[in-house]
Amino acid sequence: MSHLQTVSNALDILTALGKSDDYLSVEKIAEYLKVPESTTYRLLQTLEAKGFVERHSRNNIGLGSSLLSLSRNIHDKLDKELALIANPWLEKITEESRETSILSIRTDIYSKCIKSVSSQYIIRFVAENDRLLKLNVGASSKAILAFEKERVIKSVLDTLSGKEEQEALLKELEEIREKGYAVSSSEYDLGAVGFGVPVFNSLGQIYASLAIVGPDTRLKIEDRDHYVELLQTASQDITSKLR
């Protein structure tokens, strides 16, 4: 086997493990590569020695800590770039709405606030950086979840208590996809209203969300069209700059 083919096969192993929702066996990986199991095993040994693969047993092989660490570093850099691009818009959204604006991304089955600009009102919604919310709670979260892959949606559904609650969430996510925005009321904090829109990357994949959140005494659901238009304009501009 040539050096180039060896490198190609090693990358194919990492790709297969990255795409899989579960651990893979040596046999499955060999079948994917279309090479003998002995060759697959040698490649796995090399990747394991470098920390790119972890073998819990012959049938339980997954990505290793070295690769996951590299992935986190890449994501951290992308998140910083996203926050930098979005910051002028967050300030503009807060200035025009006079309420708190939030930029969130997904981490596992949660949304994480990576940047926010707070309202100047004494009574206001405050979103701390790195705050986590379940993806089915709040407009900023559901604006992401509605456009996520099926496996992510299923992971969230599995945390819900019953079929009725699951069906209600699926119906709401479908409505969010149709309308292009999410609305929440008293889902995280009592009396808090939120409007959220998705932010897509250059490939058209869900990347983040932009949201406005404030007390229901000021942020009226009947005024959603104005706020949603402001958020969607910001989202489109951020996506164009990400490209």
Buried (B, 14 or more C-beta within 10 A) or exposed (E): EEEEEBEEBBEBBBEBBEEBEEBBBBEBBBBBBEBEBEBBBBBBEEBBEEBBBBBEEEEEBBBBEBBBEEEEEEEEEBBEEBBEBBBEBBEBBBEEBBBBBBBBBBBEBBBBBBBBBBBEEEEBBEBEEEBBBBBBBBBBBBBBBBBBEEEBBEBBBEEBEEEEEBEEBEEBBEBBEEEBBBBBBEBBEEEBBBBBBBBBBEEEEBBBBBBBBBBEEBBEEEEBEEBBEBBBBBBEBBBEBBE
